[in-house]
Amino acid sequence: MLFIKESQSLRFIRFNRAGEDLLGWPKETLIGKNDYDFWPKEQAEFFVEKDRETPESGSVVDIPEEPISNAPSRRSHPAYEKVPILDTAG
């Protein structure tokens, strides 16, 4: 799964087919939305914390398990690496 979020709002701006298949939603449902639009508050806060950690660290953030509790696909604990994509201003 590959997705890209805008760094300030953390809204999804790109989503690939593997992400659609894993989560069970078409990318059109995800683009322009953020984690709070899909996940319970506690889960969304976990995602946002890791999303904010990634550009702050300037390096890959490894997440051995990231719980997903209410996606239509019901997959529960995929592993992720979050990678910052930095421009010349950081």
Phi, psi and omega in degrees: 000137176227129173217157178232136177243147174290137192291331181274306184275343185059031174276144178294131176241342175216145179207131182264174183299321179299323177294319176300315181295318181294314184275335179087014178237145175288152183301330178299332177286329186269323185300131179087355180254166175238180185300326181293341178284345186236330191245155173302153187309311182299317180292316178299320179297322176299313180298315181296319178303314180291323177297319180289325179297326186298303180291330178296322180281334182071012181218177180295135174251116181270129179236101184301326177214131176236111185292135174234111190260338186227023173291147179304332181284341178064020173286140195253322188219063177288154176268148182222158162234126177259127186240125178285139173248104187259143173265186184296338178270000180093000000 
